[in-house]
């Protein structure tokens, strides 16, 4: 499930960048992606 969320948010960020979205939108999406990356890293450390 987490991998799906990571992929979704990566694609969403890439699309925002490709479409020259505003800095604020790109930043917000990047922060969301960072949150899921941190969760994934914590999972990897536990296992």
DRENTOR-907545 format. One record per residue (C-alpha): residue in one letter; x, z, y. Coordinates in Angstrom, 1 decimal, padded with zeros to 4 digits, m for minus. Example, Ala and Ser with C-alpha at 12.3 -4.5 7.8 and 13.67 -1.06 7.14 Angstrom:
BEGIN
- type	east	up	north
- a	012.3	007.8	m004.5
- s	013.7	007.1	m001.1
***
This chain:
BEGIN
- type	east	up	north
- x	000.0	000.0	000.0
- x	002.7	000.9	002.4
- x	004.6	m002.3	001.7
- x	001.4	m004.3	002.6
- x	001.2	m002.4	005.9
- x	004.8	m003.1	006.6
- x	004.4	m006.8	006.0
- x	001.3	m007.0	008.0
- x	002.8	m005.4	011.0
- x	006.0	m007.4	010.7
- x	003.9	m010.6	010.8
- x	001.9	m009.4	013.7
- x	005.0	m008.6	015.7
- x	006.5	m012.0	014.9
- x	003.3	m013.7	016.0
- x	003.3	m011.8	019.3
- x	006.9	m012.8	020.0
- x	006.2	m016.4	019.1
- x	003.2	m016.5	021.4
- x	005.1	m015.0	024.3
- x	002.9	m011.9	024.5
- x	003.4	m009.4	027.2
- x	006.3	m006.9	026.9
- x	003.8	m004.0	026.6
- x	002.0	m005.6	023.6
- x	005.3	m006.4	021.8
- x	006.6	m002.9	022.5
- x	003.4	m001.2	021.2
- x	003.5	m003.3	018.0
- x	007.2	m002.6	017.5
- x	006.5	001.1	017.8
- x	003.7	000.8	015.2
- x	006.1	m001.0	012.9
- x	008.8	001.6	013.5
- x	006.3	004.3	012.4
- x	005.7	002.6	009.0
- x	009.4	001.9	008.5
- x	010.2	005.6	009.0
- x	007.5	006.5	006.5
- x	009.0	004.1	004.0
- x	012.5	005.4	004.6
- x	011.3	009.0	003.9
- x	009.7	007.8	000.7
- x	013.0	006.2	m000.4
- x	015.0	009.3	000.3
- x	012.6	011.4	m001.8
- x	012.9	009.2	m004.9
***
